[in-house]
């Protein structure tokens, strides 16, 4: 099936549409019909063929390539969103609601205004919606999002010094676990493996498969190995990326630490979980983060 990939927000989920006979290329803006109505999107993948089972049916067609009028309307909407944000913020304060407003968004056809917010628990915002509807004279939707989605919208700089993955290229959140940090021999201090959002860092997932493959070729610290020069000893340190292993061996009745490449060793790897060098308080914090990961689930920003 011939499709193009379209995004509706920075680093948002990519949706497939039928390009029909339009000459569409990557970077073009298009007008399409979605579950939210008519929307203005950016083409992130040029027309290509994909398997039918990868497409959610029915595949909706592109209505048109965006023209100057469409571009101007989208630009005007961005200006109106800033004003809508200010008004909604004032109304929240007026009603005394314990909620943090994150973003305001107009649908392209102005049929609806969406307000994204975070809050601890449920919020009764019925009166707020009525108040907003009387101001904007259109449909109002208030959507509660998680802290990951909040960070995705607002952006920021990670501890690596680079813009946040979720704000720049990560279109969907993937489950992240403590096991990934253990696999990569990272510090299990919650403050060191948590992102700006306060959840486990998304980048723990980036190199997980590489570390799993590299670790499969190595013994664990504490394992006993046989070296290719005839010694037997205990592993005291492992360098995963360099595939080097330090072994304590007996040489002339004296213990000596020697370094070997992984392929120079014979061993029976114990399939066990890596020991968690972490105190009870940190362990509870890590388990709490992992529970929140599972509760929040996938991103709620996109509903096209």
C-alpha positions as CSV (number, residue, x, y, z in Angstrom):
1,X,0.0,0.0,0.0
2,X,1.3,3.4,-1.0
3,X,1.5,5.8,2.0
4,X,3.1,9.0,3.4
5,X,4.1,9.6,7.0
6,X,2.7,12.7,8.6
7,X,3.3,14.3,12.0
8,X,1.2,16.9,13.7
9,X,3.6,18.1,16.4
10,X,7.3,18.1,17.0
11,X,8.5,14.5,17.7
12,X,4.9,13.4,17.6
13,X,3.6,10.0,16.5
14,X,3.8,9.4,12.7
15,X,0.5,8.6,11.0
16,X,0.0,7.1,7.5
17,X,-2.2,8.7,4.8
18,X,-2.9,8.0,1.2
19,X,-1.0,10.5,-1.0
20,X,-3.4,9.9,-3.9
21,X,-1.8,11.4,-7.0
22,X,-0.3,14.4,-5.3
23,X,3.4,15.0,-5.9
24,X,4.4,15.0,-2.2
25,X,7.9,15.1,-0.8
26,X,9.4,15.0,2.6
27,X,9.1,18.4,4.4
28,X,5.9,19.4,2.6
29,X,2.8,20.5,4.6
30,X,-0.4,18.8,3.9
31,X,-4.1,19.1,4.9
32,X,-5.6,15.8,6.0
33,X,-8.8,14.6,7.8
34,X,-8.3,12.9,11.2
35,X,-10.4,11.8,14.1
36,X,-10.1,15.3,15.4
37,X,-11.2,16.9,12.1
38,X,-9.3,18.6,9.4
39,X,-5.6,19.0,10.4
40,X,-2.4,20.6,9.2
41,X,0.6,18.2,9.3
42,X,4.2,17.9,8.2
43,X,5.3,15.1,5.9
44,X,8.2,13.2,7.5
45,X,8.4,10.3,5.1
46,X,8.0,10.5,1.3
47,X,5.5,8.2,-0.5
48,X,6.6,4.6,-0.1
49,X,5.1,1.1,-0.1
50,X,4.3,-0.6,3.2
51,X,2.7,-4.0,4.1
52,X,-1.1,-3.8,4.5
53,X,-0.9,-5.1,8.1
54,X,1.1,-2.0,9.1
55,X,-1.7,0.3,8.1
56,X,-4.7,1.1,10.3
57,X,-7.8,0.8,8.0
58,X,-9.5,2.7,6.6
59,X,-6.5,4.7,5.2
60,X,-7.6,8.3,4.9
61,X,-6.4,10.3,1.9
62,X,-4.6,13.6,1.7
63,X,-7.1,16.4,1.1
64,X,-4.5,18.8,-0.5
65,X,-1.0,20.1,-0.2
66,X,-1.0,23.1,2.0
67,X,-1.2,26.4,0.2
68,X,-0.3,29.9,1.3
69,X,-3.7,30.4,2.9
70,X,-3.4,27.2,4.9
71,X,0.1,28.2,6.1
72,X,-1.2,31.6,7.2
73,X,-4.1,30.0,9.1
74,X,-1.7,27.6,10.9
75,X,0.5,30.6,11.8
76,X,-2.5,32.5,13.1
77,X,-3.6,29.5,15.1
78,X,-0.2,29.5,16.8
79,X,-0.7,33.1,17.9
80,X,-4.2,32.4,19.1
81,X,-2.9,29.4,21.1
82,X,-0.7,31.7,23.1
83,X,-3.6,34.0,23.9
84,X,-5.8,31.0,24.8
85,X,-3.1,29.7,27.2
86,X,-3.1,33.0,29.1
87,X,-6.9,33.1,29.3
88,X,-7.1,29.5,30.5
89,X,-4.4,30.2,33.1
90,X,-6.5,33.1,34.5
91,X,-9.6,31.0,34.6
92,X,-7.8,28.2,36.5
93,X,-6.7,30.7,39.1
94,X,-10.2,32.2,39.3
95,X,-11.7,28.8,40.0
96,X,-8.9,27.8,42.4
97,X,-8.1,24.5,40.8
98,X,-5.0,22.5,41.7
99,X,-3.8,21.9,38.2
100,X,-0.8,22.9,36.1
101,X,-1.6,24.2,32.6
102,X,1.0,22.9,30.1
103,X,-0.2,23.8,26.6
104,X,-3.1,25.1,24.5
105,X,-3.8,23.8,21.0
106,X,-6.3,24.8,18.3
107,X,-7.4,22.2,15.7
108,X,-6.7,23.5,12.2
109,X,-10.3,24.2,11.5
110,X,-10.8,25.9,14.8
111,X,-13.5,23.4,15.7
112,X,-12.0,22.7,19.1
113,X,-9.5,24.1,21.6
114,X,-7.5,21.6,23.6
115,X,-5.8,22.4,26.9
116,X,-3.2,20.0,28.3
117,X,-2.6,19.9,32.1
118,X,-1.0,17.9,34.8
119,X,-2.5,17.4,38.3
120,X,-2.2,15.1,41.3
121,X,-5.3,13.0,41.0
122,X,-8.6,13.8,39.4
123,X,-9.9,17.4,38.9
124,X,-13.5,18.6,38.7
125,X,-13.1,21.1,35.9
126,X,-16.8,21.2,34.7
127,X,-17.3,24.9,35.7
128,X,-13.9,25.8,34.1
129,X,-15.0,24.2,30.8
130,X,-18.3,26.2,30.8
131,X,-16.3,29.3,31.5
132,X,-13.9,28.7,28.7
133,X,-16.7,27.8,26.2
134,X,-18.4,31.1,26.8
135,X,-15.1,32.9,26.0
136,X,-14.0,30.9,22.9
137,X,-17.4,30.0,21.5
138,X,-16.2,26.6,20.4
139,X,-15.7,23.1,21.7
140,X,-13.4,22.8,24.7
141,X,-11.4,19.8,25.7
142,X,-9.2,19.6,28.9
143,X,-6.8,16.7,28.8
144,X,-4.8,15.5,31.8
145,X,-1.4,14.2,30.8
146,X,1.5,12.6,32.6
147,X,4.9,14.1,33.5
148,X,6.6,12.5,30.5
149,X,4.1,14.2,28.2
150,X,4.6,17.5,30.0
151,X,8.4,17.3,29.4
152,X,7.9,16.2,25.8
153,X,5.9,19.4,25.2
154,X,8.0,21.8,27.1
155,X,11.4,20.4,26.2
156,X,14.7,21.1,28.0
157,X,18.3,19.9,28.3
158,X,19.2,16.5,29.6
159,X,22.2,15.7,31.9
160,X,24.1,14.7,28.7
161,X,24.0,18.4,27.7
162,X,21.8,17.7,24.7
163,X,18.1,18.6,24.0
164,X,15.7,16.0,25.4
165,X,15.1,12.9,23.3
166,X,11.4,13.0,23.8
167,X,11.2,16.6,22.6
168,X,13.4,16.1,19.5
169,X,13.1,12.7,18.0
170,X,11.4,10.1,20.3
171,X,7.9,9.8,18.8
172,X,6.6,7.3,21.3
173,X,7.5,6.5,24.9
174,X,8.8,2.9,25.4
175,X,8.7,1.1,28.8
176,X,11.9,1.7,30.8
177,X,13.0,-0.6,33.7
178,X,15.6,-0.8,36.4
179,X,16.9,-4.0,34.7
180,X,18.1,-1.8,31.8
181,X,20.3,0.3,34.1
182,X,21.7,-2.9,35.8
183,X,22.5,-4.4,32.3
184,X,24.5,-1.3,31.5
185,X,26.4,-1.2,34.9
186,X,25.0,2.2,35.7
187,X,24.7,3.7,39.1
188,X,21.3,2.7,40.6
189,X,21.0,6.0,42.4
190,X,17.5,7.3,41.4
191,X,18.8,10.8,41.0
192,X,21.4,9.7,38.4
193,X,19.2,7.5,36.2
194,X,16.1,9.8,36.3
195,X,15.3,12.3,33.6
196,X,14.0,15.9,33.8
197,X,10.5,14.5,34.2
198,X,11.5,12.5,37.3
199,X,11.0,9.2,35.6
200,X,13.6,6.7,34.5
201,X,15.6,8.1,31.5
202,X,14.3,7.1,28.1
203,X,17.8,6.8,26.8
204,X,18.3,3.7,29.0
205,X,16.4,1.9,26.2
206,X,18.7,3.2,23.4
207,X,21.6,0.9,24.1
208,X,19.9,-1.9,25.9
209,X,20.1,-4.5,23.0
210,X,23.8,-3.7,22.5
211,X,24.6,-4.2,26.2
212,X,22.6,-7.4,26.3
213,X,24.5,-8.8,23.3
214,X,27.9,-7.7,24.7
215,X,27.1,-9.1,28.2
216,X,26.2,-12.5,26.8
217,X,29.9,-12.9,25.8
218,X,31.3,-12.0,29.2
219,X,31.4,-13.7,32.6
220,X,30.0,-12.0,35.7
221,X,32.1,-10.5,38.4
222,X,32.8,-13.3,40.9
223,X,32.6,-16.1,38.2
224,X,35.5,-18.5,37.9
225,X,37.2,-18.8,34.5
226,X,40.0,-20.7,32.7
227,X,42.4,-18.5,30.7
228,X,44.0,-19.5,27.4
229,X,47.4,-19.5,29.1
230,X,46.4,-22.2,31.5
231,X,45.4,-20.3,34.6
232,X,42.2,-20.5,36.6
233,X,40.9,-17.5,38.5
234,X,38.1,-15.3,39.7
235,X,36.7,-12.4,37.7
236,X,37.2,-9.1,39.6
237,X,36.2,-6.6,37.0
238,X,34.6,-6.5,33.5
239,X,34.8,-3.8,30.8
240,X,31.7,-4.4,28.7
241,X,32.4,-2.0,25.8
242,X,36.1,-3.0,25.4
243,X,35.2,-6.7,26.1
244,X,38.0,-7.0,28.6
245,X,38.0,-9.0,31.8
246,X,40.3,-8.7,34.8
247,X,41.0,-12.0,36.5
248,X,42.7,-12.8,39.8
249,X,45.1,-15.7,39.1
250,X,47.7,-17.6,41.2
251,X,51.2,-17.1,39.7
252,X,54.0,-18.8,41.7
253,X,51.8,-18.9,44.8
254,X,51.1,-15.2,44.5
255,X,47.8,-13.6,43.5
256,X,48.0,-11.4,40.5
257,X,45.4,-9.5,38.5
258,X,45.7,-10.0,34.7
259,X,43.5,-8.6,31.9
260,X,42.2,-10.8,29.2
261,X,40.0,-10.5,26.1
262,X,36.6,-12.2,26.3
263,X,37.6,-14.8,23.7
264,X,40.7,-15.8,25.7
265,X,38.5,-17.2,28.5
266,X,36.5,-20.3,29.0
267,X,33.6,-20.2,31.5
268,X,30.1,-21.3,32.2
269,X,28.1,-18.1,32.5
270,X,25.6,-18.0,35.4
271,X,22.3,-16.8,34.2
272,X,21.4,-14.7,37.2
273,X,20.3,-11.2,37.8
274,X,23.1,-8.7,38.5
275,X,23.5,-7.9,42.1
276,X,21.9,-4.6,43.0
277,X,24.5,-2.5,44.8
278,X,21.8,-0.2,46.3
279,X,20.5,0.5,49.8
280,X,16.8,-0.1,50.9
281,X,15.9,3.6,50.5
282,X,17.2,3.8,47.0
283,X,15.6,0.5,46.1
284,X,12.2,1.7,47.2
285,X,12.6,4.9,45.2
286,X,13.6,2.8,42.1
287,X,10.6,0.5,42.5
288,X,8.3,3.5,42.9
289,X,9.6,5.0,39.6
290,X,9.1,1.6,37.9
291,X,5.5,1.4,39.2
292,X,4.7,4.9,37.9
293,X,6.2,3.9,34.5
294,X,3.6,1.1,34.2
295,X,0.7,3.2,35.5
296,X,1.2,6.1,33.1
297,X,1.6,3.8,30.1
298,X,1.9,5.3,26.6
299,X,1.7,8.9,25.5
300,X,-1.7,10.6,25.6
301,X,-0.8,13.6,23.4
302,X,-1.7,12.2,20.0
303,X,-5.3,11.1,19.2
304,X,-5.4,11.7,15.5
